[in-house]
Amino acid sequence: MDDSSATYESRPRRSLMQWLGSSPTWDWLVSAFQNTRFSARNIEPFIRKHRIDMTEYEPGPFKSYAEFFDRKFLPGKRQFPDQPGEMGAFAEARYFAWEKLEPGMEFPIKGHSLTPETLLGNAARGKDFEGGPVILARLSPMDYHHLHYVDDGRTIDTWRLGSRLWTVNPNALQHQPDILFRNERSVQLLETHHFGRLAMVEVGALSVGRIVQVHDLEKPFKRGAEKSMFKFGGSAVVLFGEPEKWRPETDVLEHTANGQETLIRLGQPIARAC
């Protein structure tokens, strides 16, 4: 995605314009415009520039840029694994994965630690996930922005954290390594049939302040069912698991060790039960 390195380098977050842009008020203003019919003129240039295959999505016409970002795949274009022990990708995104995060292990973005205590808000909430597997998915603005459940189960708890909305693109993460721990986050604690207990942390980003829970959190969920959606822009999701319950796919682990993201389609295998 186009970006200016100067936005994040040299004293990040100290610029007045950066601070205003990360505020909930700015996010509301962006939302208001993106829901107008005038914003629809940006759709076709965006599709051409990023070579989005619109034959995979439900057809328009889209009345606004907001409707375009909410687009869904046509039935059958994405499928989740039939094997109970295979975990399908919960988002169409770029993935990092770790088999086991030890205390002091560094997150491969500017040497910052990715701990459940920090992302989930306190030590008690993160205790069950210490030493367990972790998956980080980064969604770019051109991606499908709906998230899906990886297995059958139920929601045990839910809470929100943070208030600001800094961008989560790679350049920003390199120069502001604590973005994932500052941005607004929606967290759900999930009890699944085949992968144990999961903590799913949905991280808002610049102009992505609305994390909408589509599924009723009071009701059980099914594998592959839509869970939630982001409004506009890019965003990120972190999935924590209990120790020895499941293991990320080997190729994703290898790419992560080399500092490389892996592009994975919605529903493709990302992990396997132990």
C-alpha positions in Angstrom: 0.0 0.0 0.0 1.2 3.5 -0.7 2.5 5.3 2.3 5.0 7.9 3.4 7.8 6.7 5.6 8.0 10.2 7.2 4.6 9.5 8.8 6.1 7.0 11.2 9.9 7.8 11.3 11.5 10.3 13.7 9.5 10.8 16.8 6.4 8.7 15.9 3.0 9.8 17.4 4.4 13.3 18.3 3.0 14.9 15.2 -0.3 16.9 15.8 -1.8 15.6 12.5 -0.9 12.0 13.5 -2.6 12.4 16.8 -5.7 14.0 15.3 -5.9 11.3 12.7 -5.8 8.5 15.3 -8.7 10.0 17.3 -12.2 8.5 17.4 -13.6 11.8 16.2 -11.5 11.6 13.0 -12.6 8.0 12.6 -16.3 9.1 12.8 -15.7 11.8 10.2 -14.1 9.3 7.8 -17.0 6.9 8.3 -19.5 9.6 7.6 -17.9 10.4 4.2 -17.3 6.8 3.2 -21.1 6.1 3.6 -22.0 8.9 1.1 -22.7 8.3 -2.6 -19.9 10.7 -3.4 -17.4 8.2 -2.1 -18.4 5.6 -4.6 -16.3 7.3 -7.3 -13.2 5.9 -5.6 -14.2 2.3 -6.0 -13.2 1.5 -9.6 -9.8 3.2 -9.4 -9.1 1.2 -6.2 -10.1 -2.1 -7.8 -7.9 -1.4 -10.9 -4.9 -0.3 -8.9 -4.8 -3.3 -6.6 -6.0 -5.8 -9.2 -8.9 -7.1 -7.1 -10.7 -10.0 -8.7 -14.3 -8.9 -8.3 -15.6 -12.2 -9.9 -15.0 -13.8 -6.5 -17.4 -11.4 -4.7 -21.1 -10.8 -4.6 -21.9 -8.3 -7.4 -22.7 -4.6 -6.8 -23.5 -2.0 -7.7 -22.1 -0.5 -4.5 -23.8 2.7 -3.4 -20.7 3.9 -1.4 -17.1 3.1 -0.6 -18.4 1.7 2.7 -20.5 -0.8 0.9 -17.6 -1.9 -1.3 -15.4 -2.6 1.8 -18.2 -4.7 3.3 -18.3 -6.9 0.2 -18.6 -10.7 0.7 -17.4 -13.7 -1.2 -19.8 -15.6 -3.4 -21.0 -18.9 -1.9 -18.4 -21.6 -2.5 -15.5 -19.3 -3.2 -13.9 -20.1 0.1 -14.2 -23.3 2.2 -13.1 -24.5 5.6 -11.4 -27.9 6.2 -13.6 -30.9 6.7 -11.0 -32.6 8.9 -11.9 -31.8 12.6 -8.2 -31.4 13.5 -7.4 -28.9 10.8 -7.8 -25.2 11.6 -8.8 -23.0 8.7 -7.7 -19.4 8.3 -10.1 -17.1 10.1 -9.2 -14.2 7.7 -7.9 -13.6 4.2 -4.7 -12.0 5.3 -0.9 -12.1 5.8 0.2 -14.3 8.7 2.9 -14.7 11.2 2.9 -17.7 13.6 4.8 -19.0 16.6 4.6 -22.5 18.0 5.4 -21.4 21.6 6.0 -18.0 23.0 8.4 -18.0 25.9 8.9 -15.2 28.4 11.3 -12.7 26.7 10.8 -14.0 23.2 10.8 -11.1 20.8 8.0 -10.3 18.4 9.7 -10.0 15.0 8.7 -6.4 14.5 11.3 -4.1 15.8 12.1 -6.4 18.8 8.8 -6.0 20.7 7.4 -8.7 22.9 4.0 -10.2 21.9 2.5 -11.3 25.2 -1.0 -12.4 26.1 -0.8 -10.3 29.3 -0.2 -7.1 27.2 -2.7 -7.7 24.4 -5.5 -9.2 26.6 -5.2 -6.4 29.3 -3.9 -8.2 32.4 -1.9 -11.2 33.7 -5.0 -13.2 34.9 -6.6 -13.2 31.5 -3.4 -14.2 29.7 -2.3 -16.9 32.1 -4.0 -19.8 30.2 -2.1 -18.9 27.1 1.5 -18.6 28.4 3.7 -20.9 26.4 1.0 -21.6 23.9 0.8 -21.0 20.1 0.1 -17.6 18.6 -1.0 -16.5 15.2 -1.0 -12.9 13.9 -3.0 -12.0 10.8 -2.5 -8.6 9.1 -5.3 -7.4 6.8 -4.5 -4.9 4.1 -7.2 -2.4 2.8 -7.8 -4.4 -0.4 -8.7 -7.6 1.5 -12.0 -9.1 2.5 -12.7 -7.6 5.9 -14.9 -10.3 7.5 -13.6 -12.7 10.2 -14.8 -16.3 10.7 -14.8 -18.9 13.4 -12.2 -21.7 13.1 -14.3 -24.3 14.9 -17.6 -25.1 16.6 -17.9 -23.7 20.1 -19.1 -20.9 22.3 -18.0 -17.5 23.6 -17.0 -17.5 27.2 -16.2 -13.8 27.7 -15.7 -10.6 25.8 -14.2 -7.1 26.5 -12.7 -4.1 24.8 -9.4 -2.2 25.3 -7.6 0.8 24.0 -8.9 4.0 22.4 -6.6 5.2 19.6 -6.4 4.0 16.0 -2.8 4.0 14.6 -2.2 2.3 11.2 -0.9 -1.3 11.3 0.9 -1.4 8.0 4.5 -2.9 8.0 6.2 0.5 7.9 4.3 1.8 10.9 4.9 -1.4 12.8 8.6 -1.1 12.2 8.7 2.4 13.7 5.9 2.1 16.3 6.3 -1.5 17.7 3.7 -1.0 20.4 0.8 -0.1 18.1 -0.9 -3.5 18.7 -0.9 -2.8 22.4 -2.3 0.7 22.1 -4.9 0.5 19.5 -8.6 -0.2 20.2 -9.1 -3.9 20.6 -12.1 -6.2 20.8 -11.4 -9.5 22.6 -13.4 -12.7 22.8 -12.5 -15.8 24.8 -13.7 -18.8 22.9 -14.2 -22.5 23.9 -13.8 -24.7 20.8 -14.5 -28.4 20.3 -11.1 -29.3 18.7 -8.6 -26.6 19.6 -9.3 -25.9 23.3 -9.7 -22.4 24.6 -8.7 -19.5 22.2 -8.4 -15.8 22.8 -9.2 -13.8 19.6 -8.0 -10.2 19.7 -9.3 -8.0 16.9 -7.2 -4.8 16.6 -8.6 -1.7 15.1 -6.4 0.6 12.9 -6.4 4.0 11.3 -10.0 4.6 10.0 -11.0 1.1 11.3 -12.6 2.0 14.6 -15.7 0.0 14.1 -15.2 -3.7 14.9 -18.6 -5.1 14.5 -19.6 -8.5 16.0 -21.9 -10.0 13.4 -22.6 -13.2 15.4 -24.6 -13.1 18.6 -22.0 -13.7 21.3 -24.6 -15.3 23.5 -25.2 -18.1 21.0 -23.0 -21.1 20.0 -21.0 -20.8 16.8 -20.1 -23.1 13.9 -16.9 -23.7 12.0 -16.6 -21.3 9.1 -19.5 -19.0 10.2 -19.0 -15.3 10.1 -17.9 -13.8 13.4 -17.2 -10.1 12.9 -16.1 -7.5 10.5 -13.8 -4.4 10.3 -15.0 -1.2 8.7 -12.6 0.3 6.2 -8.8 0.2 5.9 -6.3 -2.3 7.2 -6.4 -4.1 10.5 -4.9 -7.0 12.5 -6.0 -10.1 14.5 -4.1 -12.0 17.1 -5.1 -15.6 18.0 -3.8 -17.1 21.3 -4.0 -20.8 22.1 -3.4 -23.0 25.1 -0.1 -25.0 25.3 0.0 -28.3 23.4 -3.6 -27.9 22.0 -2.6 -27.0 18.4 0.4 -26.2 16.2 0.6 -23.6 13.4 1.5 -25.1 9.9 5.2 -25.7 9.4 5.6 -23.4 6.4 4.1 -20.5 8.2 6.4 -21.1 11.2 9.4 -21.3 8.8 8.5 -18.1 7.0 7.9 -16.3 10.4 11.4 -17.3 11.5 12.8 -15.6 8.4 10.7 -12.5 9.1 8.3 -13.1 6.2 4.5 -12.9 6.2 2.5 -15.7 4.5 -0.5 -14.8 2.4 -3.3 -17.3 3.3 -6.8 -17.4 1.8 -9.8 -17.6 4.1 -10.4 -21.2 5.2 -7.0 -22.6 4.1 -5.2 -24.6 6.8 -3.2 -22.6 9.2 -2.8 -25.0 12.1 -3.4 -28.6 13.3 -4.6 -30.0 16.6 -1.9 -31.8 18.6 
